[in-house]
Amino acid sequence: MKIGILGPESSYSEKAANIWKAHLGTNPDISYLKDISEVFEVLQDNSIDYGVVPIENSIEGSVGVTLDLLLEHEFSIIGEVVVHIHHCLLSRGKKEDIRIILSHPQALAQCRHFIRKNYPDVEIRTTGSTSHAAKLATEFSEMAAIASRKASESFGLDILAEDIQDWKPDLTRFVVIARKQDKRIQTCTHDCKTSIIVYLDRDHPGALYEMLGELATRGINLTRIESRPSKMSLGDYVFYIDMNGSIKDPDVKEALDNLNQKVYMLKNLGSYQSYMEE
Ligand SMILES: O=C(O)C(=O)Cc1ccccc1
C-alpha cells in the first residue's frame, strides 16, 4: 500500500500522514510528490492508494486547489488530521545574506507580517511544499525557506527564527483521500464528520436557508460552510459543507436524501474519523 504526500521529506503533510498511519495499524509506504495536484493525479492513475493533502488553515483559510480537485474527482475523504504548525525561517546563510524567501503559498501567507517587518525588501518565491523550499535553500546562502524545524534537520539548515507564523495557534486540517470505489475505505466509529459539496439548482430567495434547514431541523451541527466559484459565471457558487455525524446516522442520511431532492447536484465526499495531533 502506498500513501502520497507533498514531498520531499519533512513536509507538514508527512507529519499528518504519520499521525494517520499510527491510527491505521498498517504501515503504507510514503510516496513523495511534487504538489497537491500531483497527489490527485497519481491517486487517479492507481499509482498510490491514499493521498494526504492540506484543506484548511486556521490563519489563511481554505486551500482552494484541494477544494476544486475534490469536486473534479470521484474520491472520498476517509480521514482528517489536524496538525499544529510551527514555521521556522531556515537558511545556510545569515540574516543579512537573505535576498529570497521561498515557501508554499499557505506558509508565506501565514507569515506575512513577519516577512514585512523583518525582511521588507526580499523577493518572495512559491514552491509546491515547505520542505521543497528547504531543499532549494540548501543551494544558495541568499535563500531562506519557511518550513518546519524537522526540515532544518533533514536538510542541514540553520534556524534563523522560530515560530514565525503571525497568529497562534496555527492549525492545519489535512484530509486523507482514496478512490471512491476502493473496497478498503475505512468507516468511522466515533467523532465522525461528513463532507458534501452542493450546487443549488437556481438562484432564488431563501435557497441557502432551505438547504441548511434540512440539517438544522434534525439538530445536525455544521462545522464549516464555504462557497467556491462554480467557474461557470461570476456570482455563481458551489457550497462545501462539513457536519458532525456519519451517513450511517439515520438523521444525517435523511437530511442528505432530502437535500438531494432539492439541489441540482450533491456530492457526498464521505463520513470519516477526525484525529487531532496530541
Ligand atoms: O508544504 C507543506 O509542508 C504542506 O504540507 C502544506 C502546508 C503548508 C503550510 C502550512 C500547512 C501545510
The ligand as an ORCA input file, in Angstrom:
! r2SCAN-3c Opt
* xyz 0 1
  O       4.114     22.351      2.376
  C       3.819     21.598      3.317
  O       4.607     21.206      4.170
  C       2.423     21.206      3.432
  O       2.130     20.158      3.900
  C       1.393     22.231      3.020
  C       1.294     23.239      4.111
  C       1.966     24.441      4.012
  C       1.859     25.373      5.049
  C       1.126     25.078      6.170
  C       0.472     23.876      6.250
  C       0.556     22.952      5.215
*
